[in-house]
Amino acid sequence: MLTLSGAWGRGAAMADENDFTPRLGRPGDRGAGASRRFRARVLKAAGRLASKPTGPGFTGARIGRGGAAGLQAVRKAGRLPRARMRRVVVKVHIARARTRGAARAGIKAGAGAGAGARGGAGVRAFSRHLAYIQRDGVERYGTGGELYGRDGETIDGRAFAERSREDRHQFRIIVSPEDAQEIADLKATTRSLMMDMERDLGTRLDWVAVDHHNTGHPHTHIVIRGKDALGQDLVIARDYLMKGLRARAEEGLTQELGPRRDIEIARARYREVSLDRFTGIDHALERRAVEGRIELGAVSGPVSGAVARFERSLQRQRLAHLKGLHLAEQQGPDVWRLKPGWDRALKAMGCKGDIIRMLAAGITPGKDGPDVSRLRFFDERPDDAGPLTGTLIGHGPEDELTDRRFVLVEDFDGMPWHVPAGDERDAGMPPRGAVLEIARRRAAPMRADHVIADIAERSGGYYSDALHAAADPSASSAYRLAHKRRLEALRRAGIVERDSSGVWRVGDDYLDRAAGFEAGRGTSVALRVRSWMALEAQIEARADTWLDGDAVQGAGGGDNRLAQARAMRLAFLRRVGLLPEGEEVLSDVVRQRLRGEELRRAAQAESGRSGRAFQAMAAGDRFEGKVERWIDLARGRMAVIGNAKAFALIPWRADLERQRGRSLVVEAHKRGVSWTLDGGRGRGISR
């Protein structure tokens, strides 16, 4: 360190320059650490200000109605400072009609599935969503929701669903104002928003809405048909759905309630301190952190300094809360370090909190329901944990927009579990009390991936149409095209690379990365129905039940529900003479006889109900009829295939639900039953 000293006093200005004598201090730079931290901060700030790499010039985000109007709405909303605007959360989902093989869609404006046939699965999905948002308990006094539209009268949900019969999609929107409690008439506010939306899109909309007050935070569900005023497919620009609509909602609410005052802004910010989710304060901390380290220094200044001091106080309190969650640690006065993955943990906690609140809101007072305070999540189980077996106690949508569902399973020790169930539909769900086995689905590459990896291994890590044709001359052009489409999907995910000549570079870890890609596309949970009959109903059932199988024969000890049910089942079998004393396993002959008796009882009940004859299916028999419904037996779920004079019972499969109401031909084989549609397309064997 260099120190300069000299004679300063009377006449110092006359002193000669040689009077200054440099004195060398102790070597070393005591400010090196602060300098490095400051430099890292400067570089981080510069990185945020630097121009980001431009993406493709055309994204399609403004294709459709409302593209320009959405941009105008965002600009108009920017006239006031963002902090002064009333905040509104808007969620949008485009539900596609599930017409015989149509896939579920995410938020992609414009693209759609084929038109739905009358009575197709898409129409039933639309109707189920309307029924769900009108369920009991969503109004202030626990009653069901009331559908309304642009006029004052109540809307008939069935009539709306009937009008949607030929629609290829519908728009589902949730509008959740932060200050919803202060809105005098939520219906009038919704109608005003929909009028703005119609002006922006330039067409009259066919819509219904329902207000929800069951979560402590009022919000509105809006469903819009996928047709415009002329009956054409309604295509809305993605920019409008994701930005413009929210800007319109915030602008309208700000005009209705006035701009946010300082005290309202401060209260809203202070509420974020103790939330177990990722908040606006966390965003500020994330921007401030340098390699996970945060230094909160003193703030001084006039009025602007007061605001900064308030924000700094919020950050201190938030960091203390994160410390209690074991997501941060204090390393000194106003020096903190955030744990790796702290942001992901907060976001996961927020999702789980939303699920718990949704479940708690869905339980009608006075009715039995799961104890959500004890709820555990299947995703939190260790990867090496064995399958979870229990009874179904409920199911529902994963959120209030999409078709992704969850199931609630209570294990035999009485612990409730939340399990994601993917795209399972109500019709495919087992009844309450059914026995389920849930295991982690192993991520595996597709069959095409093995073909691609084999060709790449023989060609030095490359794949092309010519290489595929040379390796397998019998492969058709359509077959090779399917492999190229697979590679294109993986290229967009960054797994493979393609050059301008149409040759893909395939890495040595291709199969592992393809398996990871598949795991990320759907649910990682495999759900298997062990018994369609409730555990308690199996105890005294004259049928071959799951309790009689090999899987539960070792459940003789313990005092959980399974052990008790097993003991009661053995006592019943001995009492009715089906099981000799001292034995604990039914013979194969008895089990076969019980299966036959159960099937005959089900057939007699259906004959009495419909007045038709039962057609037993032996190997080589054929039967033609329509898929009518299904019935649950101890041996499994059975589909009723019938015509005007007779009916047959065959093992139910998920594919049969999509063919409900259609005629098909059933043929019995030694290994099971196969069925063929009117068009001649065959389906696999059902055991």
Buried (B, 14 or more C-beta within 10 A) or exposed (E): EEEEEEEEEEEEEEEEEEEEEEEEEEEEEEEEEEEEBEEEEEEBEEEEEEEEEEEEEEEBBBBBBBBBBBBBBBEEBEEBEEEBBBBBBBBBBBBBBBBBEBEBBEBEBBEBBBBBBEEBBBBBBBBBBBBBBBBEBBBEEEEBBBBBBBEEEEBEBEEBBEEBBBBBBBBBBBBBBBBBEEBEEBBEBBBBBBEBBBEBBEBEBBBBBBBBBBBEBBBBBBBBBBBBEEEEEBBBBBBBBBBBBBBBBBBBBBEBBEBBEEEBBBEBBBEBBEBBBBBEBBEBBEEBBBEEBBBBEEBEEEEEEEBEBBBBBBBBBBBBBBBEEEBBEEEEEBEBBBBEEBBEBBEBBBBBEEBBBBBBBBBEEEEEBBEBEEBBBBBEBEEEEEEBBBBBBBBBBBBBBBBBBBBBBBBBEEBBBBBBBBBBBBBBBBEEBBBBBBBBBEBEBBEBBBBBBEBBEEBEBBBBBEBBBEBBEEBEEEEBEEBBEBBEBBBEBEBBEBEEEEBBBBBEEBBEBBBBBBBEEEBBBEBEBBBBBBBEBBBBBBBBBBBBBEBBEEBEEEEBBBBBBBBBBBEBBBEEEBBEEEEEEBEEEBBEBBBEEBBEEBBEEBBEEBEBEBBEBEEEBEBBBBBBEBBBBBBBBBBBBBBEEBBBBBBBBEEBBBBBEBEBBBBBEEEEBBBBBEEEEEBEBBE
